[in-house]
Amino acid sequence: MPTYEYKCGHCGRRFERFQPITSKPAAPCPKCKRSAKRLISAGAGLLFKGSGFYATDYRSSDYKKKAKSEGQPPCGASSKAACPKPSCKA
């Protein structure tokens, strides 16, 4: 069930209610017992934890090997800047 935020137009008190989505936007103020208006809120953030949420989590081992080798120069040096051959630095 979602949490809705309300504000009383009479006493100004703000409060929250857990209500079904299908319920009407009406709740009495807990302080003065008069009707309150439901506010529009941004809602809570959504947090994904663990593996399986990114496209790279499902890549094949062959794809990972090719992607790793693309960043290395053909001479086998650790980087293009460390390679002694001028053709690798281009």
C-alpha positions in Angstrom: 0.0 0.0 0.0 1.3 3.5 -0.8 1.8 6.2 1.8 -0.1 9.4 1.1 0.8 12.8 2.7 -2.0 15.0 3.9 -2.2 18.6 5.2 -5.1 20.0 7.2 -6.5 23.3 5.9 -7.7 24.3 9.4 -4.8 23.7 11.8 -2.0 23.2 9.2 -0.9 19.9 10.6 0.8 17.5 8.1 0.5 13.7 8.5 0.7 10.5 6.5 -1.7 7.6 5.9 -1.2 4.1 4.4 -4.1 3.7 2.0 -5.0 1.5 -1.0 -4.6 3.1 -4.4 -8.3 2.6 -5.0 -9.4 4.6 -1.9 -10.7 8.2 -2.2 -8.3 11.0 -1.1 -9.9 11.7 2.2 -8.6 11.5 5.7 -9.5 13.3 8.9 -6.9 15.4 10.7 -5.7 13.5 13.8 -5.5 16.8 15.8 -8.7 18.7 14.9 -10.7 15.8 13.2 -11.6 18.0 10.2 -11.0 16.9 6.6 -7.5 17.3 5.1 -6.3 17.6 1.5 -4.0 15.0 0.0 -0.7 16.5 -1.2 1.2 15.5 -4.3 4.6 14.1 -3.4 7.6 12.8 -5.3 7.5 9.5 -3.5 10.4 7.4 -2.3 13.5 6.6 -4.2 14.0 3.2 -5.7 17.3 1.4 -4.8 18.6 -1.7 -6.6 21.1 -3.8 -4.8 22.9 -6.9 -5.8 23.9 -8.4 -9.1 21.6 -8.8 -12.1 20.4 -5.2 -12.5 22.8 -4.1 -15.2 23.2 -5.2 -18.9 26.9 -6.0 -18.2 26.0 -8.6 -15.6 24.7 -11.0 -18.3 27.5 -10.6 -20.8 29.1 -13.8 -22.1 32.7 -14.7 -21.2 33.7 -14.4 -24.9 32.3 -10.9 -25.0 34.3 -9.9 -21.9 37.5 -11.3 -23.4 37.1 -9.4 -26.6 36.3 -6.2 -24.8 39.4 -6.5 -22.6 41.6 -7.2 -25.6 40.3 -4.1 -27.5 41.9 -1.8 -25.0 45.4 -3.3 -25.3 47.8 -2.6 -28.1 48.7 -5.4 -30.5 52.3 -5.7 -29.1 51.0 -6.8 -25.7 52.1 -3.8 -23.7 49.9 -2.7 -20.7 48.9 0.5 -22.5 49.5 2.3 -25.8 51.7 4.9 -24.0 54.0 2.1 -22.7 54.4 0.4 -26.1 57.8 1.0 -27.7 56.4 0.6 -31.2 55.3 3.9 -33.0 52.4 2.0 -34.7 50.7 1.3 -31.4 50.8 4.9 -30.3 48.7 6.1 -33.3 
